[in-house]
Amino acid sequence: MGFGRREMKLTYEEAKSYIIYQIGALQGFAKIFDITLQHVKPHGAMYNTALKDVELARAITEAVLELDPRLIIFAPPKSALAKTATYAGLRVAHEFFADRAYNSDGSLVSRKVAGAVIEEPKKVVERTVKAVKEGVVESVNGELVELGTVHTICIHGDTPSASKLAQALRESLARSNIEVKPVSQFIQ
């Protein structure tokens, strides 16, 4: 349904049903291989919409509660999704996007805007270490955006330099004494 690249106007019930269907299908595939899901991360436009849309955040949260309340929700810090999931008693991992530019309100800059995708390893490393250690990121207009605690870092697989970015970031995190481990080991 657009692979998360377009915003969809969904009712609460539609959103909740889609989420239950998608997570349920993934749980079925995981069961065949004797693995369990660790977390849920809405994709693309749904993720960005859940930054501010309380109804969508509630639909996501309630779908996860009904399917498996042990799942961790990946969400933007201070977002409607993070707040709604936390209030409902779910575990929430605040996510930072290493390879994406931020607006002053904490949302991601549209991919349609030049500079929205960051591919320079040095810049990705510097801003990620700052986000993890200081809980802030510089927005496209130079303002500092307060993120708070960052638990997980995203590098998009479709960013052309993704593998180089991931390698540089992993090495830099180690040099900066930032331990990398599965989120399920520290999100309680």
N, CA and C atoms as an extended XYZ file, in Angstrom:
564
Properties=species:S:1:pos:R:3:atomname:S:1:resname:S:1:resid:I:1 pbc="F F F"
N         0.839       -1.196        0.000 N   MET     1
C         0.000        0.000        0.000 CA  MET     1
C         0.876        1.248        0.000 C   MET     1
N         1.669        1.392       -1.036 N   GLY     2
C         2.508        2.575       -1.139 CA  GLY     2
C         3.863        2.420       -0.488 C   GLY     2
N         4.140        1.247        0.127 N   PHE     3
C         5.413        0.961        0.776 CA  PHE     3
C         5.850        2.086        1.710 C   PHE     3
N         4.888        2.718        2.355 N   GLY     4
C         5.216        3.740        3.330 CA  GLY     4
C         5.698        5.046        2.751 C   GLY     4
N         5.604        5.187        1.428 N   ARG     5
C         6.130        6.392        0.784 CA  ARG     5
C         5.078        7.477        0.599 C   ARG     5
N         3.847        7.196        0.969 N   ARG     6
C         2.811        8.220        0.837 CA  ARG     6
C         1.912        8.182        2.069 C   ARG     6
N         1.497        9.354        2.478 N   GLU     7
C         0.600        9.444        3.624 CA  GLU     7
C        -0.779        8.964        3.208 C   GLU     7
N        -1.385        8.161        4.065 N   MET     8
C        -2.716        7.644        3.797 CA  MET     8
C        -3.660        8.159        4.873 C   MET     8
N        -4.837        8.530        4.480 N   LYS     9
C        -5.851        8.954        5.436 CA  LYS     9
C        -6.641        7.713        5.844 C   LYS     9
N        -6.377        7.214        7.024 N   LEU    10
C        -7.010        6.003        7.508 CA  LEU    10
C        -7.817        6.300        8.760 C   LEU    10
N        -8.907        5.588        8.923 N   THR    11
C        -9.625        5.675       10.184 CA  THR    11
C        -8.818        4.894       11.226 C   THR    11
N        -9.160        5.084       12.479 N   TYR    12
C        -8.517        4.345       13.561 CA  TYR    12
C        -8.659        2.841       13.310 C   TYR    12
N        -9.864        2.386       12.982 N   GLU    13
C       -10.120        0.963       12.766 CA  GLU    13
C        -9.339        0.419       11.574 C   GLU    13
N        -9.267        1.174       10.485 N   GLU    14
C        -8.503        0.726        9.316 CA  GLU    14
C        -7.026        0.577        9.671 C   GLU    14
N        -6.482        1.583       10.317 N   ALA    15
C        -5.062        1.543       10.685 CA  ALA    15
C        -4.785        0.359       11.605 C   ALA    15
N        -5.604        0.183       12.602 N   LYS    16
C        -5.413       -0.916       13.552 CA  LYS    16
C        -5.510       -2.265       12.838 C   LYS    16
N        -6.470       -2.417       11.941 N   SER    17
C        -6.632       -3.672       11.202 CA  SER    17
C        -5.428       -3.953       10.311 C   SER    17
N        -4.932       -2.946        9.605 N   TYR    18
C        -3.757       -3.129        8.748 CA  TYR    18
C        -2.551       -3.561        9.577 C   TYR    18
N        -2.383       -2.942       10.719 N   ILE    19
C        -1.231       -3.242       11.574 CA  ILE    19
C        -1.331       -4.661       12.121 C   ILE    19
N        -2.513       -5.035       12.585 N   ILE    20
C        -2.708       -6.407       13.077 CA  ILE    20
C        -2.416       -7.412       11.963 C   ILE    20
N        -2.923       -7.146       10.778 N   TYR    21
C        -2.696       -8.042        9.647 CA  TYR    21
C        -1.204       -8.175        9.333 C   TYR    21
N        -0.501       -7.049        9.264 N   GLN    22
C         0.913       -7.082        8.893 CA  GLN    22
C         1.778       -7.748        9.964 C   GLN    22
N         1.551       -7.397       11.220 N   ILE    23
C         2.344       -8.014       12.287 CA  ILE    23
C         1.998       -9.495       12.388 C   ILE    23
N         0.723       -9.817       12.290 N   GLY    24
C         0.295      -11.217       12.353 CA  GLY    24
C         0.935      -12.056       11.264 C   GLY    24
N         0.985      -11.526       10.042 N   ALA    25
C         1.618      -12.257        8.938 CA  ALA    25
C         3.099      -12.460        9.222 C   ALA    25
N         3.760      -11.433        9.702 N   LEU    26
C         5.186      -11.541       10.002 CA  LEU    26
C         5.428      -12.537       11.141 C   LEU    26
N         4.545      -12.527       12.137 N   GLN    27
C         4.673      -13.499       13.232 CA  GLN    27
C         4.548      -14.932       12.697 C   GLN    27
N         3.670      -15.124       11.728 N   GLY    28
C         3.512      -16.446       11.128 CA  GLY    28
C         4.776      -16.915       10.437 C   GLY    28
N         5.392      -16.039        9.640 N   PHE    29
C         6.654      -16.395        8.980 CA  PHE    29
C         7.744      -16.667       10.008 C   PHE    29
N         7.812      -15.835       11.037 N   ALA    30
C         8.831      -16.007       12.073 CA  ALA    30
C         8.665      -17.363       12.770 C   ALA    30
N         7.428      -17.747       13.021 N   LYS    31
C         7.162      -19.019       13.707 CA  LYS    31
C         7.708      -20.204       12.911 C   LYS    31
N         7.577      -20.150       11.590 N   ILE    32
C         8.080      -21.229       10.740 CA  ILE    32
C         9.575      -21.424       10.949 C   ILE    32
N        10.305      -20.351       11.199 N   PHE    33
C        11.752      -20.413       11.393 CA  PHE    33
C        12.141      -20.437       12.864 C   PHE    33
N        11.148      -20.636       13.730 N   ASP    34
C        11.367      -20.754       15.176 CA  ASP    34
C        12.046      -19.528       15.776 C   ASP    34
N        11.609      -18.361       15.337 N   ILE    35
C        12.089      -17.118       15.927 CA  ILE    35
C        10.876      -16.281       16.349 C   ILE    35
N        11.124      -15.331       17.224 N   THR    36
C        10.053      -14.435       17.653 CA  THR    36
C        10.420      -13.005       17.285 C   THR    36
N         9.408      -12.208       17.115 N   LEU    37
C         9.638      -10.802       16.815 CA  LEU    37
C        10.097      -10.085       18.074 C   LEU    37
N        10.981       -9.117       17.900 N   GLN    38
C        11.477       -8.316       19.009 CA  GLN    38
C        10.755       -6.979       19.097 C   GLN    38
N        10.495       -6.377       17.926 N   HIS    39
C         9.953       -5.022       17.949 CA  HIS    39
C         9.043       -4.757       16.750 C   HIS    39
N         8.352       -3.637       16.850 N   VAL    40
C         7.499       -3.147       15.772 CA  VAL    40
C         7.953       -1.734       15.443 C   VAL    40
N         8.135       -1.497       14.150 N   LYS    41
C         8.510       -0.168       13.693 CA  LYS    41
C         7.644        0.158       12.484 C   LYS    41
N         6.703        1.073       12.634 N   PRO    42
C         5.939        1.492       11.455 CA  PRO    42
C         6.903        2.046       10.410 C   PRO    42
N         6.550        1.891        9.150 N   HIS    43
C         7.460        2.278        8.078 CA  HIS    43
C         7.065        3.599        7.435 C   HIS    43
N         8.068        4.380        7.087 N   GLY    44
C         7.897        5.545        6.230 CA  GLY    44
C         6.857        6.551        6.685 C   GLY    44
N         5.908        6.794        5.797 N   ALA    45
C         4.897        7.824        6.052 CA  ALA    45
C         4.072        7.507        7.295 C   ALA    45
N         3.815        6.218        7.561 N   MET    46
C         3.058        5.874        8.763 CA  MET    46
C         3.851        6.271       10.009 C   MET    46
N         5.127        5.997        9.993 N   TYR    47
C         6.006        6.344       11.105 CA  TYR    47
C         6.013        7.860       11.308 C   TYR    47
N         6.187        8.592       10.204 N   ASN    48
C         6.228       10.049       10.285 CA  ASN    48
C         4.897       10.637       10.723 C   ASN    48
N         3.799       10.052       10.282 N   THR    49
C         2.480       10.536       10.682 CA  THR    49
C         2.247       10.290       12.172 C   THR    49
N         2.732        9.144       12.673 N   ALA    50
C         2.561        8.803       14.090 CA  ALA    50
C         3.387        9.705       15.006 C   ALA    50
N         4.216       10.551       14.423 N   LEU    51
C         4.958       11.538       15.200 CA  LEU    51
C         3.993       12.481       15.921 C   LEU    51
N         2.909       12.871       15.211 N   LYS    52
C         1.973       13.849       15.757 CA  LYS    52
C         0.533       13.361       15.852 C   LYS    52
N         0.158       12.364       15.073 N   ASP    53
C        -1.229       11.906       14.981 CA  ASP    53
C        -1.550       10.932       16.118 C   ASP    53
N        -2.255       11.423       17.122 N   VAL    54
C        -2.552       10.635       18.312 CA  VAL    54
C        -3.439        9.437       17.985 C   VAL    54
N        -4.389        9.593       17.073 N   GLU    55
C        -5.275        8.475       16.717 CA  GLU    55
C        -4.493        7.345       16.055 C   GLU    55
N        -3.593        7.681       15.155 N   LEU    56
C        -2.771        6.659       14.520 CA  LEU    56
C        -1.857        6.016       15.557 C   LEU    56
N        -1.276        6.814       16.424 N   ALA    57
C        -0.423        6.284       17.491 CA  ALA    57
C        -1.205        5.320       18.372 C   ALA    57
N        -2.442        5.663       18.668 N   ARG    58
C        -3.301        4.787       19.490 CA  ARG    58
C        -3.618        3.491       18.755 C   ARG    58
N        -3.875        3.576       17.448 N   ALA    59
C        -4.169        2.376       16.666 CA  ALA    59
C        -2.967        1.426       16.652 C   ALA    59
N        -1.785        1.977       16.460 N   ILE    60
C        -0.566        1.166       16.463 CA  ILE    60
C        -0.375        0.523       17.829 C   ILE    60
N        -0.488        1.329       18.866 N   THR    61
C        -0.294        0.849       20.235 CA  THR    61
C        -1.285       -0.248       20.583 C   THR    61
N        -2.546       -0.031       20.288 N   GLU    62
C        -3.560       -1.025       20.657 CA  GLU    62
C        -3.436       -2.303       19.837 C   GLU    62
N        -3.007       -2.200       18.586 N   ALA    63
C        -2.774       -3.405       17.782 CA  ALA    63
C        -1.657       -4.238       18.406 C   ALA    63
N        -0.572       -3.580       18.816 N   VAL    64
C         0.540       -4.291       19.437 CA  VAL    64
C         0.113       -4.891       20.773 C   VAL    64
N        -0.643       -4.151       21.554 N   LEU    65
C        -1.133       -4.677       22.836 CA  LEU    65
C        -1.947       -5.946       22.634 C   LEU    65
N        -2.787       -5.958       21.625 N   GLU    66
C        -3.633       -7.126       21.379 CA  GLU    66
C        -2.841       -8.316       20.845 C   GLU    66
N        -1.825       -8.059       20.035 N   LEU    67
C        -1.056       -9.149       19.432 CA  LEU    67
C         0.009       -9.712       20.360 C   LEU    67
N         0.813       -8.826       20.937 N   ASP    68
C         1.904       -9.276       21.799 CA  ASP    68
C         2.473       -8.086       22.564 C   ASP    68
N         2.021       -7.884       23.792 N   PRO    69
C         2.485       -6.725       24.566 CA  PRO    69
C         3.959       -6.782       24.961 C   PRO    69
N         4.643       -7.876       24.620 N   ARG    70
C         6.084       -7.965       24.895 CA  ARG    70
C         6.905       -7.279       23.808 C   ARG    70
N         6.271       -6.974       22.672 N   LEU    71
C         6.988       -6.321       21.573 CA  LEU    71
C         7.407       -4.908       21.968 C   LEU    71
N         8.561       -4.509       21.498 N   ILE    72
C         9.076       -3.162       21.728 CA  ILE    72
C         8.622       -2.289       20.558 C   ILE    72
N         8.165       -1.082       20.844 N   ILE    73
C         7.782       -0.135       19.798 CA  ILE    73
C         8.974        0.776       19.525 C   ILE    73
N         9.402        0.859       18.271 N   PHE    74
C        10.404        1.844       17.866 CA  PHE    74
C         9.641        3.105       17.493 C   PHE    74
N        10.041        4.227       18.072 N   ALA    75
C         9.301        5.474       17.862 CA  ALA    75
C        10.229        6.672       17.957 C   ALA    75
N         9.863        7.756       17.276 N   PRO    76
C        10.633        8.986       17.430 CA  PRO    76
C        10.527        9.492       18.877 C   PRO    76
N        11.621        9.983       19.447 N   PRO    77
C        11.535       10.533       20.800 CA  PRO    77
C        10.479       11.640       20.874 C   PRO    77
N         9.779       11.685       21.972 N   LYS    78
C         8.795       12.738       22.261 CA  LYS    78
C         7.617       12.752       21.285 C   LYS    78
N         7.454       11.707       20.493 N   SER    79
C         6.364       11.639       19.516 CA  SER    79
C         5.070       11.169       20.170 C   SER    79
N         3.976       11.357       19.453 N   ALA    80
C         2.681       10.834       19.919 CA  ALA    80
C         2.776        9.321       20.090 C   ALA    80
N         3.465        8.650       19.182 N   LEU    81
C         3.595        7.193       19.276 CA  LEU    81
C         4.369        6.797       20.530 C   LEU    81
N         5.489        7.449       20.801 N   ALA    82
C         6.285        7.125       21.990 CA  ALA    82
C         5.474        7.362       23.260 C   ALA    82
N         4.778        8.484       23.314 N   LYS    83
C         3.986        8.811       24.505 CA  LYS    83
C         2.819        7.851       24.684 C   LYS    83
N         2.110        7.559       23.611 N   THR    84
C         0.939        6.679       23.683 CA  THR    84
C         1.350        5.265       24.086 C   THR    84
N         2.406        4.750       23.474 N   ALA    85
C         2.870        3.401       23.788 CA  ALA    85
C         3.384        3.310       25.225 C   ALA    85
N         4.118        4.312       25.662 N   THR    86
C         4.617        4.330       27.035 CA  THR    86
C         3.457        4.361       28.028 C   THR    86
N         2.484        5.225       27.765 N   TYR    87
C         1.311        5.342       28.643 CA  TYR    87
C         0.556        4.018       28.730 C   TYR    87
N         0.532        3.277       27.627 N   ALA    88
C        -0.186        1.994       27.591 CA  ALA    88
C         0.616        0.867       28.246 C   ALA    88
N         1.854        1.155       28.652 N   GLY    89
C         2.661        0.156       29.336 CA  GLY    89
C         3.565       -0.659       28.430 C   GLY    89
N         3.671       -0.278       27.166 N   LEU    90
C         4.572       -0.977       26.249 CA  LEU    90
C         5.997       -0.464       26.415 C   LEU    90
N         6.943       -1.297       26.042 N   ARG    91
C         8.339       -0.874       26.024 CA  ARG    91
C         8.559       -0.066       24.746 C   ARG    91
N         9.283        1.047       24.873 N   VAL    92
C         9.510        1.944       23.739 CA  VAL    92
C        11.011        2.208       23.600 C   VAL    92
N        11.497        2.066       22.370 N   ALA    93
C        12.884        2.412       22.044 CA  ALA    93
C        12.858        3.676       21.209 C   ALA    93
N        13.470        4.730       21.707 N   HIS    94
C        13.540        5.998       20.971 CA  HIS    94
C        14.591        5.867       19.872 C   HIS    94
N        14.175        6.205       18.668 N   GLU    95
C        15.008        5.966       17.493 CA  GLU    95
C        15.606        7.255       16.938 C   GLU    95
N        16.848        7.145       16.494 N   PHE    96
C        17.537        8.239       15.830 CA  PHE    96
C        17.866        7.814       14.407 C   PHE    96
N        17.665        8.708       13.458 N   PHE    97
C        17.959        8.430       12.057 CA  PHE    97
C        19.308        9.048       11.703 C   PHE    97
N        20.308        8.190       11.583 N   ALA    98
C        21.672        8.647       11.350 CA  ALA    98
C        21.851        9.275        9.973 C   ALA    98
N        21.101        8.786        9.003 N   ASP    99
C        21.307        9.207        7.612 CA  ASP    99
C        20.217       10.130        7.087 C   ASP    99
N        19.465       10.746        7.997 N   ARG   100
C        18.396       11.640        7.563 CA  ARG   100
C        18.481       12.974        8.292 C   ARG   100
N        18.166       14.035        7.564 N   ALA   101
C        18.142       15.382        8.136 CA  ALA   101
C        16.844       15.576        8.925 C   ALA   101
N        16.921       16.401        9.955 N   TYR   102
C        15.778       16.674       10.828 CA  TYR   102
C        15.276       18.107       10.647 C   TYR   102
N        13.966       18.263       10.779 N   ASN   103
C        13.344       19.580       10.879 CA  ASN   103
C        13.398       20.019       12.337 C   ASN   103
N        13.109       21.277       12.599 N   SER   104
C        13.150       21.811       13.969 CA  SER   104
C        12.133       21.179       14.911 C   SER   104
N        11.056       20.606       14.359 N   ASP   105
C        10.041       19.979       15.206 CA  ASP   105
C        10.350       18.511       15.514 C   ASP   105
N        11.510       18.019       15.075 N   GLY   106
C        11.900       16.633       15.334 CA  GLY   106
C        11.468       15.668       14.246 C   GLY   106
N        10.765       16.152       13.235 N   SER   107
C        10.373       15.288       12.122 CA  SER   107
C        11.519       15.216       11.115 C   SER   107
N        11.438       14.238       10.235 N   LEU   108
C        12.462       14.084        9.204 CA  LEU   108
C        12.162       14.989        8.028 C   LEU   108
N        13.205       15.516        7.420 N   VAL   109
C        13.068       16.329        6.219 CA  VAL   109
C        12.598       15.413        5.088 C   VAL   109
N        11.650       15.873        4.314 N   SER   110
C        11.126       15.099        3.194 CA  SER   110
C        12.249       14.706        2.248 C   SER   110
N        12.184       13.480        1.753 N   ARG   111
C        13.176       13.002        0.784 CA  ARG   111
C        13.147       13.821       -0.512 C   ARG   111
N        12.079       14.567       -0.715 N   LYS   112
C        11.962       15.407       -1.908 CA  LYS   112
C        12.855       16.643       -1.830 C   LYS   112
N        13.366       16.940       -0.638 N   VAL   113
C        14.197       18.117       -0.410 CA  VAL   113
C        15.673       17.727       -0.511 C   VAL   113
N        16.432       18.504       -1.243 N   ALA   114
C        17.871       18.249       -1.374 CA  ALA   114
C        18.520       18.250        0.011 C   ALA   114
N        19.369       17.283        0.253 N   GLY   115
C        20.067       17.191        1.534 CA  GLY   115
C        19.327       16.405        2.596 C   GLY   115
N        18.164       15.865        2.266 N   ALA   116
C        17.383       15.106        3.252 CA  ALA   116
C        18.073       13.806        3.645 C   ALA   116
N        18.771       13.206        2.699 N   VAL   117
C        19.505       11.971        2.951 CA  VAL   117
C        20.986       12.330        3.093 C   VAL   117
N        21.573       11.898        4.202 N   ILE   118
C        22.966       12.223        4.503 CA  ILE   118
C        23.820       11.005        4.200 C   ILE   118
N        24.802       11.186        3.312 N   GLU   119
C        25.618       10.051        2.885 CA  GLU   119
C        27.088       10.174        3.259 C   GLU   119
N        27.472       11.283        3.865 N   GLU   120
C        28.875       11.467        4.229 CA  GLU   120
C        29.142       10.785        5.572 C   GLU   120
N        30.011        9.762        5.590 N   PRO   121
C        30.265        9.030        6.832 CA  PRO   121
C        30.647        9.915        8.013 C   PRO   121
N        31.521       10.896        7.779 N   LYS   122
C        31.966       11.762        8.881 CA  LYS   122
C        30.781       12.492        9.512 C   LYS   122
N        29.901       13.022        8.693 N   LYS   123
C        28.743       13.754        9.210 CA  LYS   123
C        27.782       12.815        9.944 C   LYS   123
N        27.552       11.633        9.384 N   VAL   124
C        26.671       10.652       10.025 CA  VAL   124
C        27.213       10.272       11.396 C   VAL   124
N        28.506       10.011       11.461 N   VAL   125
C        29.147        9.616       12.714 CA  VAL   125
C        29.057       10.741       13.751 C   VAL   125
N        29.427       11.951       13.375 N   GLU   126
C        29.432       13.076       14.318 CA  GLU   126
C        28.047       13.321       14.908 C   GLU   126
N        27.041       13.374       14.047 N   ARG   127
C        25.701       13.685       14.555 CA  ARG   127
C        25.120       12.538       15.373 C   ARG   127
N        25.472       11.295       15.033 N   THR   128
C        24.958       10.154       15.792 CA  THR   128
C        25.581       10.092       17.173 C   THR   128
N        26.882       10.270       17.259 N   VAL   129
C        27.540       10.253       18.569 CA  VAL   129
C        26.967       11.376       19.443 C   VAL   129
N        26.750       12.543       18.861 N   LYS   130
C        26.154       13.666       19.607 CA  LYS   130
C        24.734       13.323       20.065 C   LYS   130
N        23.959       12.678       19.192 N   ALA   131
C        22.587       12.302       19.554 CA  ALA   131
C        22.574       11.308       20.708 C   ALA   131
N        23.484       10.334       20.666 N   VAL   132
C        23.527        9.317       21.719 CA  VAL   132
C        24.051        9.897       23.025 C   VAL   132
N        25.139       10.670       22.952 N   LYS   133
C        25.763       11.179       24.180 CA  LYS   133
C        25.052       12.394       24.771 C   LYS   133
N        24.529       13.272       23.896 N   GLU   134
C        23.946       14.529       24.380 CA  GLU   134
C        22.436       14.617       24.208 C   GLU   134
N        21.858       13.712       23.434 N   GLY   135
C        20.414       13.723       23.238 CA  GLY   135
C        19.902       14.857       22.373 C   GLY   135
N        20.747       15.341       21.447 N   VAL   136
C        20.352       16.436       20.557 CA  VAL   136
C        20.833       16.156       19.135 C   VAL   136
N        20.153       16.807       18.173 N   VAL   137
C        20.588       16.781       16.783 CA  VAL   137
C        20.363       18.168       16.210 C   VAL   137
N        21.238       18.573       15.313 N   GLU   138
C        21.072       19.879       14.674 CA  GLU   138
C        20.092       19.748       13.512 C   GLU   138
N        19.106       20.637       13.496 N   SER   139
C        18.118       20.627       12.417 CA  SER   139
C        18.704       21.283       11.171 C   SER   139
N        17.965       21.201       10.068 N   VAL   140
C        18.431       21.784        8.803 CA  VAL   140
C        18.595       23.294        8.883 C   VAL   140
N        17.899       23.933        9.819 N   ASN   141
C        18.047       25.391        9.930 CA  ASN   141
C        18.995       25.788       11.067 C   ASN   141
N        19.741       24.798       11.594 N   GLY   142
C        20.768       25.092       12.585 CA  GLY   142
C        20.316       25.059       14.029 C   GLY   142
N        19.039       24.860       14.284 N   GLU   143
C        18.550       24.779       15.669 CA  GLU   143
C        18.859       23.403       16.249 C   GLU   143
N        19.093       23.356       17.565 N   LEU   144
C        19.275       22.072       18.229 CA  LEU   144
C        17.910       21.508       18.598 C   LEU   144
N        17.674       20.269       18.209 N   VAL   145
C        16.432       19.565       18.514 CA  VAL   145
C        16.714       18.644       19.683 C   VAL   145
N        15.959       18.795       20.756 N   GLU   146
C        16.104       17.947       21.940 CA  GLU   146
C        15.457       16.589       21.659 C   GLU   146
N        16.252       15.536       21.719 N   LEU   147
C        15.749       14.186       21.500 CA  LEU   147
C        15.561       13.435       22.809 C   LEU   147
N        16.356       13.764       23.786 N   GLY   148
C        16.358       12.957       25.001 CA  GLY   148
C        17.209       11.715       24.762 C   GLY   148
N        16.894       10.651       25.466 N   THR   149
C        17.656        9.418       25.352 CA  THR   149
C        17.361        8.727       24.024 C   THR   149
N        18.427        8.320       23.345 N   VAL   150
C        18.316        7.580       22.085 CA  VAL   150
C        18.693        6.128       22.367 C   VAL   150
N        17.819        5.202       21.958 N   HIS   151
C        18.053        3.781       22.211 CA  HIS   151
C        18.471        2.992       20.974 C   HIS   151
N        18.052        3.451       19.810 N   THR   152
C        18.322        2.696       18.587 CA  THR   152
C        18.619        3.661       17.448 C   THR   152
N        19.437        3.207       16.520 N   ILE   153
C        19.896        4.051       15.415 CA  ILE   153
C        19.503        3.391       14.099 C   ILE   153
N        18.929        4.171       13.208 N   CYS   154
C        18.522        3.673       11.897 CA  CYS   154
C        19.420        4.231       10.804 C   CYS   154
N        19.871        3.343        9.950 N   ILE   155
C        20.475        3.716        8.666 CA  ILE   155
C        19.628        3.015        7.624 C   ILE   155
N        19.086        3.766        6.703 N   HIS   156
C        18.202        3.204        5.683 CA  HIS   156
C        18.976        2.331        4.704 C   HIS   156
N        18.491        1.138        4.469 N   GLY   157
C        19.124        0.219        3.536 CA  GLY   157
C        19.135        0.725        2.111 C   GLY   157
N        18.209        1.650        1.782 N   ASP   158
C        18.178        2.177        0.414 CA  ASP   158
C        19.039        3.429        0.246 C   ASP   158
N        19.720        3.848        1.295 N   THR   159
C        20.702        4.920        1.153 CA  THR   159
C        21.888        4.308        0.415 C   THR   159
N        22.312        4.880       -0.720 N   PRO   160
C        23.365        4.262       -1.522 CA  PRO   160
C        24.639        3.892       -0.751 C   PRO   160
N        25.013        4.680        0.223 N   SER   161
C        26.247        4.409        0.973 CA  SER   161
C        25.973        3.708        2.304 C   SER   161
N        24.841        3.038        2.443 N   ALA   162
C        24.418        2.454        3.725 CA  ALA   162
C        25.470        1.548        4.355 C   ALA   162
N        26.065        0.660        3.585 N   SER   163
C        27.031       -0.271        4.188 CA  SER   163
C        28.272        0.467        4.694 C   SER   163
N        28.741        1.465        3.958 N   LYS   164
C        29.891        2.264        4.413 CA  LYS   164
C        29.522        3.053        5.666 C   LYS   164
N        28.310        3.603        5.672 N   LEU   165
C        27.860        4.368        6.834 CA  LEU   165
C        27.780        3.483        8.069 C   LEU   165
N        27.210        2.302        7.909 N   ALA   166
C        27.065        1.386        9.044 CA  ALA   166
C        28.430        0.982        9.603 C   ALA   166
N        29.370        0.693        8.721 N   GLN   167
C        30.708        0.301        9.164 CA  GLN   167
C        31.397        1.458        9.895 C   GLN   167
N        31.342        2.652        9.319 N   ALA   168
C        31.964        3.815        9.957 CA  ALA   168
C        31.303        4.119       11.296 C   ALA   168
N        30.011        3.996       11.351 N   LEU   169
C        29.282        4.275       12.580 CA  LEU   169
C        29.614        3.254       13.664 C   LEU   169
N        29.651        1.996       13.309 N   ARG   170
C        29.969        0.937       14.277 CA  ARG   170
C        31.362        1.163       14.877 C   ARG   170
N        32.329        1.471       14.030 N   GLU   171
C        33.697        1.709       14.497 CA  GLU   171
C        33.772        2.941       15.388 C   GLU   171
N        33.066        3.986       15.009 N   SER   172
C        33.084        5.226       15.780 CA  SER   172
C        32.390        5.062       17.129 C   SER   172
N        31.290        4.322       17.154 N   LEU   173
C        30.597        4.092       18.423 CA  LEU   173
C        31.516        3.350       19.389 C   LEU   173
N        32.236        2.369       18.887 N   ALA   174
C        33.174        1.622       19.735 CA  ALA   174
C        34.270        2.543       20.267 C   ALA   174
N        34.831        3.397       19.385 N   ARG   175
C        35.878        4.343       19.811 CA  ARG   175
C        35.344        5.344       20.838 C   ARG   175
N        34.056        5.630       20.764 N   SER   176
C        33.433        6.598       21.671 CA  SER   176
C        32.895        5.941       22.943 C   SER   176
N        33.241        4.668       23.132 N   ASN   177
C        32.794        3.902       24.303 CA  ASN   177
C        31.271        3.823       24.410 C   ASN   177
N        30.616        3.708       23.267 N   ILE   178
C        29.174        3.512       23.228 CA  ILE   178
C        28.941        2.053       22.865 C   ILE   178
N        28.371        1.312       23.808 N   GLU   179
C        28.159       -0.125       23.612 CA  GLU   179
C        26.974       -0.363       22.676 C   GLU   179
N        27.151       -1.269       21.741 N   VAL   180
C        26.100       -1.651       20.818 CA  VAL   180
C        25.623       -3.048       21.199 C   VAL   180
N        24.331       -3.164       21.492 N   LYS   181
C        23.770       -4.470       21.828 CA  LYS   181
C        22.284       -4.479       21.467 C   LYS   181
N        21.687       -5.659       21.416 N   PRO   182
C        20.265       -5.717       21.056 CA  PRO   182
C        19.399       -4.908       22.012 C   PRO   182
N        18.472       -4.173       21.451 N   VAL   183
C        17.619       -3.297       22.240 CA  VAL   183
C        16.833       -4.071       23.298 C   VAL   183
N        16.538       -5.328       23.013 N   SER   184
C        15.783       -6.147       23.975 CA  SER   184
C        16.571       -6.403       25.245 C   SER   184
N        17.890       -6.188       25.227 N   GLN   185
C        18.714       -6.406       26.413 CA  GLN   185
C        18.685       -5.237       27.383 C   GLN   185
N        18.212       -4.068       26.949 N   PHE   186
C        18.246       -2.932       27.873 CA  PHE   186
C        16.948       -2.138       27.938 C   PHE   186
N        15.993       -2.395       27.091 N   ILE   187
C        14.687       -1.729       27.203 CA  ILE   187
C        13.806       -2.607       28.085 C   ILE   187
N        13.492       -2.086       29.235 N   GLN   188
C        12.700       -2.882       30.198 CA  GLN   188
C        11.256       -2.507       30.203 C   GLN   188
